Amino acid sequence: MKSIFKYSLLILTALTCISCKKALQKDPVTEYSSNNFWKEPAQASAALSGAYLRLQTALNTEFSYYGDGRADLLTLVQENNTQSIAVVKNRLDPSQAFTDWGGFYRVINQSNLIIKNVKEMNSKGLYVNKTTEYNRVLGQALGLRAMCYFYMTRVWGNVPLIVEPTENNGDINSFKIPRTDTLQVYKQVSADLTQARNLLPASYSDIQQTRATLTRGGIDAILTDYYMWRNNIDSALITSKRITDNSTQYRLATLANPAINYFALPQADIDNTEYASMFTNGFGPESIFEIAYSYEENTTSGLLALFAGGIGVAQFYASTDFTSSFTGSDLRALVNFKSEVQIFKNFPKGSFDRTTDNDKNIILYRLADILLMRAEAFVQKGDNASAFALLKQVRERAFGPISTTAVPNPNNDPINGPTGSVEQAKFISSNKKAAQNIILNERKKELCFEGKRFYDLIRTGKAIEVMGPINGLLTAPNILWPINLNVIRQNPLIEQNSFYK
């Protein structure tokens, strides 16, 4: 049964772990009042669940628009969808809905309310003998705030830094402040993430809560991404190692099986693999942090509208240049695509109910992402051998051991294939730029349609080089997104990004 939601100044929900896809059970909401709320820890937990609910909205389709839409993965299906055209063809303007950062600030405001009030509750003794719960709520709120600011700086550059709550439904324009220099925002992001990591546990008793809410591993994943973005390679190696060392919590989902030839079977059979199930069912063994949706709880993601269907249904297909890059026995091609260019990474290749199955989770961080960022960091340090060892893990899962061994091989001849000794020697002898390009290409294949590619191109300074010939992205100011006109009208202190003035 779907729950009924009421909205006031807070979205109040109860955080309860249950079976199936429902990591966050939403209970009926009571009206918020500063006079009758923040009186017991259960209310703070409900407010935290409200923050995750707002995150579901903030990144519903935006995770794809911001992270993949302007990259070299997608082509248009519907030529009459102005929003899709604007993203893929780099024709952004500040009147378009996805240029509004309000969704992020609603998460931030909810987090600010939690941070302020749980500290006051703790000082009043309301968390006596409940330190673990206090740390969980405060740590997750800090982590959510930091993650949203990190997202926004990558999309818009300078953004207003607000760390105090407003009771005006998260309306940041109440503060009437200008945009804050990115370096100052980064200091807040770093401080929040460091504090959150010290507060949060490695896991929770329920596996779904562990994957769908922030843990210490989730914070380390955000930190790794943040440090790679800031080119702080040594710190990225430290935070990524914490994740890769935690083999109890995280492992690569299995895909290649030498006993099964998936290319000789109906495409729907690939859905039975652990790797494919990670996207279709959620909460897989390599998931570090994902946004959970549940049809039964009236929360559905935008993945169906973006990808799953043909002409008149989906917004995007995969570009043929990209789909043709999956060569040989790379099983990820079967997982990612249906009918050559249809993007079905998050959906069964056979039949499914488009109404009830429109609640696919959005994976923000998973182990393969961290392994490949770590490999990229090793390349920056000149350690190509360590980088290849990580690259090999990701590739071997996709191609299987046939790519590393030949039986019989009595002469111990060099083995061809993406993880074989020939490729290994070539990679180790590569210069830094060539090795980096190999890893970026692997990230493109492994993490396609997960909202990563455009950030990768920006982070490595390749956005203009790659996208200029495709969508006309030719100048650095064009990399940032415009700020929505309504934001600027409501707060004249907000200055538009220079490319869109």
Buried (B, 14 or more C-beta within 10 A) or exposed (E): EEBEBEEEBBBBBBBBBBEEBBBBBBBEBBEBEEEEBBEEBEBBBBBBBBBBBBBBBBBBBBBBBBBBBBBBBBBBBBEEBEBBBBBBEBEBEBEBEBBBBBBBBBBBBBBBBBBBBBEEBBEEEBBEEBEEBBBBBBBBBBBBBBBBBBBBBBBBBBBBBBBEBBBEEBBBBBEEBEBBEBEEBBEBBBEBBEBBBEBBBEBBEBBBBBBBBBBBBBBBBBBBBBBBBBEBBEBBBBBBBBBBEBEEBBEBBBBBEEEBEBEEEEBBBBBEBBBBBBBBBBBBBBBBBBBBBBBBBBBBBBBBBBBBBEEEBBBBBBBEEBBEBBEEBBBBBBBBBBEEBBBBBBBBBEEBEEEEBBBBBBBBBBBBBBBBBBBBBBBBEEBBEBBBBBBBBBBBBBBBEBBBEBEEEEEEEEBEBBBBBEBBEBBBEBEEEEBBBBBBEBBBBBBBBBBBBBBBBBBBEBBBEBBBEBBEBEEEEBBBBBBBBBBBEBBEEBEBBEBBE
